[in-house]
Amino acid sequence: MVNLRKISPASLKSYFSKLVNMSFFDLGKEKDDKATIYLTDMLTEFARTEKLYKITDSEGKKVQTIVDMHLQNQHNTNQNTQRELRKYVGDFSLFMSGIFREYVDKHSYLSYYVTEGMKSYFVVSRLDLEMGKGDPVIFNKLSRDFEFYSGALDHMRKVYFKSDKINDPSSNYYHVLSRIEH
């Protein structure tokens, strides 16, 4: 029987870093330290479902679509809040279009997720410049090369997350996430 010991967040981060680096190497993008760190941190954070679905509606239900995420914050004018929402939408779009590409593509959301991810990271980059904080360079890069990074996550899932079920390419991902210490 397999020992299903808990994986610490540090180990999970190391695991994702290795996979992101191998995927970049496979795709001919060998040295991209800032993007590797960013994607690794995002994957580690979203390994916890409460972080993946952290926005709630007025009834306390988790918001699961990009449209609803925008609707929940459409009247908010605070730049810090707008930045955090746009960063989250960019991250959510990147994660879903990369790790769950088959689902997103099957429902014809891929183009929308890519567009929203690119726009969101671009807005974050501009807000970081205006506010003089954050890292506008990485968000500009994520916006500009969104399709590559999304494709790299899809490649990583296909090549390095071995599926236990033929029709469920994310089954091993869920298996890994279930072993995380919370």
Contacts in CASP RR format, 6 or more apart in sequence:
PFRMAT RR
TARGET T0000
AUTHOR 0000-0000-0000
METHOD contacts of the structure
MODEL  1
MVNLRKISPASLKSYFSKLVNMSFFDLGKEKDDKATIYLTDMLTEFARTE
KLYKITDSEGKKVQTIVDMHLQNQHNTNQNTQRELRKYVGDFSLFMSGIF
REYVDKHSYLSYYVTEGMKSYFVVSRLDLEMGKGDPVIFNKLSRDFEFYS
GALDHMRKVYFKSDKINDPSSNYYHVLSRIEH
4 178 0 8 1.000
4 179 0 8 1.000
5 179 0 8 1.000
6 179 0 8 1.000
6 180 0 8 1.000
6 181 0 8 1.000
7 15 0 8 1.000
7 176 0 8 1.000
7 179 0 8 1.000
7 180 0 8 1.000
7 181 0 8 1.000
8 180 0 8 1.000
8 181 0 8 1.000
9 44 0 8 1.000
9 47 0 8 1.000
9 180 0 8 1.000
9 181 0 8 1.000
12 44 0 8 1.000
12 47 0 8 1.000
12 176 0 8 1.000
12 180 0 8 1.000
13 40 0 8 1.000
13 41 0 8 1.000
13 44 0 8 1.000
15 176 0 8 1.000
16 39 0 8 1.000
16 40 0 8 1.000
16 43 0 8 1.000
16 44 0 8 1.000
17 36 0 8 1.000
17 37 0 8 1.000
17 40 0 8 1.000
19 156 0 8 1.000
19 160 0 8 1.000
20 36 0 8 1.000
20 39 0 8 1.000
20 40 0 8 1.000
20 43 0 8 1.000
20 152 0 8 1.000
20 156 0 8 1.000
21 36 0 8 1.000
22 156 0 8 1.000
22 160 0 8 1.000
23 152 0 8 1.000
23 153 0 8 1.000
23 155 0 8 1.000
23 156 0 8 1.000
23 159 0 8 1.000
23 160 0 8 1.000
24 30 0 8 1.000
24 32 0 8 1.000
24 35 0 8 1.000
24 36 0 8 1.000
24 152 0 8 1.000
26 155 0 8 1.000
26 159 0 8 1.000
27 148 0 8 1.000
27 151 0 8 1.000
27 152 0 8 1.000
27 155 0 8 1.000
29 148 0 8 1.000
29 152 0 8 1.000
34 135 0 8 1.000
34 137 0 8 1.000
34 138 0 8 1.000
34 141 0 8 1.000
35 138 0 8 1.000
35 141 0 8 1.000
35 142 0 8 1.000
35 145 0 8 1.000
35 149 0 8 1.000
38 138 0 8 1.000
38 142 0 8 1.000
39 94 0 8 1.000
39 149 0 8 1.000
39 152 0 8 1.000
39 153 0 8 1.000
42 91 0 8 1.000
42 94 0 8 1.000
42 95 0 8 1.000
43 95 0 8 1.000
43 99 0 8 1.000
43 153 0 8 1.000
45 51 0 8 1.000
45 91 0 8 1.000
46 52 0 8 1.000
46 91 0 8 1.000
46 95 0 8 1.000
47 176 0 8 1.000
47 177 0 8 1.000
47 180 0 8 1.000
48 180 0 8 1.000
48 182 0 8 1.000
52 92 0 8 1.000
52 95 0 8 1.000
53 62 0 8 1.000
53 63 0 8 1.000
53 64 0 8 1.000
54 62 0 8 1.000
54 88 0 8 1.000
55 62 0 8 1.000
55 63 0 8 1.000
55 68 0 8 1.000
55 69 0 8 1.000
55 72 0 8 1.000
55 73 0 8 1.000
55 85 0 8 1.000
55 88 0 8 1.000
56 62 0 8 1.000
56 63 0 8 1.000
56 72 0 8 1.000
57 63 0 8 1.000
57 68 0 8 1.000
57 72 0 8 1.000
63 69 0 8 1.000
63 72 0 8 1.000
66 89 0 8 1.000
66 92 0 8 1.000
66 93 0 8 1.000
66 112 0 8 1.000
66 113 0 8 1.000
66 116 0 8 1.000
69 85 0 8 1.000
69 88 0 8 1.000
69 89 0 8 1.000
69 92 0 8 1.000
70 85 0 8 1.000
70 89 0 8 1.000
73 81 0 8 1.000
73 82 0 8 1.000
73 85 0 8 1.000
76 82 0 8 1.000
76 85 0 8 1.000
79 127 0 8 1.000
79 130 0 8 1.000
79 131 0 8 1.000
80 131 0 8 1.000
82 123 0 8 1.000
82 127 0 8 1.000
83 123 0 8 1.000
83 124 0 8 1.000
83 127 0 8 1.000
83 128 0 8 1.000
83 131 0 8 1.000
86 120 0 8 1.000
86 121 0 8 1.000
86 123 0 8 1.000
86 124 0 8 1.000
86 127 0 8 1.000
87 120 0 8 1.000
87 121 0 8 1.000
87 124 0 8 1.000
87 139 0 8 1.000
89 116 0 8 1.000
89 117 0 8 1.000
89 120 0 8 1.000
90 116 0 8 1.000
90 117 0 8 1.000
90 120 0 8 1.000
90 121 0 8 1.000
90 124 0 8 1.000
90 142 0 8 1.000
93 113 0 8 1.000
93 114 0 8 1.000
93 116 0 8 1.000
93 117 0 8 1.000
93 120 0 8 1.000
93 146 0 8 1.000
94 117 0 8 1.000
94 142 0 8 1.000
94 146 0 8 1.000
94 149 0 8 1.000
94 150 0 8 1.000
94 153 0 8 1.000
95 153 0 8 1.000
96 103 0 8 1.000
96 104 0 8 1.000
96 109 0 8 1.000
96 113 0 8 1.000
97 104 0 8 1.000
97 110 0 8 1.000
97 113 0 8 1.000
97 114 0 8 1.000
97 150 0 8 1.000
97 151 0 8 1.000
97 153 0 8 1.000
97 154 0 8 1.000
98 104 0 8 1.000
98 150 0 8 1.000
98 151 0 8 1.000
98 153 0 8 1.000
98 154 0 8 1.000
98 157 0 8 1.000
99 153 0 8 1.000
99 154 0 8 1.000
99 157 0 8 1.000
99 170 0 8 1.000
99 173 0 8 1.000
100 170 0 8 1.000
101 110 0 8 1.000
101 150 0 8 1.000
101 151 0 8 1.000
101 153 0 8 1.000
101 154 0 8 1.000
101 157 0 8 1.000
102 169 0 8 1.000
104 110 0 8 1.000
104 113 0 8 1.000
113 150 0 8 1.000
114 146 0 8 1.000
114 147 0 8 1.000
114 150 0 8 1.000
117 143 0 8 1.000
117 146 0 8 1.000
118 143 0 8 1.000
118 144 0 8 1.000
118 146 0 8 1.000
119 143 0 8 1.000
120 143 0 8 1.000
121 139 0 8 1.000
121 140 0 8 1.000
121 142 0 8 1.000
121 143 0 8 1.000
121 146 0 8 1.000
122 139 0 8 1.000
122 140 0 8 1.000
122 143 0 8 1.000
124 136 0 8 1.000
124 139 0 8 1.000
125 136 0 8 1.000
125 137 0 8 1.000
125 139 0 8 1.000
125 140 0 8 1.000
125 143 0 8 1.000
126 136 0 8 1.000
128 134 0 8 1.000
128 135 0 8 1.000
128 136 0 8 1.000
128 139 0 8 1.000
129 136 0 8 1.000
142 149 0 8 1.000
157 169 0 8 1.000
157 170 0 8 1.000
157 173 0 8 1.000
158 169 0 8 1.000
161 169 0 8 1.000
161 170 0 8 1.000
161 172 0 8 1.000
161 173 0 8 1.000
161 176 0 8 1.000
162 172 0 8 1.000
163 169 0 8 1.000
163 170 0 8 1.000
163 171 0 8 1.000
163 172 0 8 1.000
164 171 0 8 1.000
164 172 0 8 1.000
164 175 0 8 1.000
165 171 0 8 1.000
END
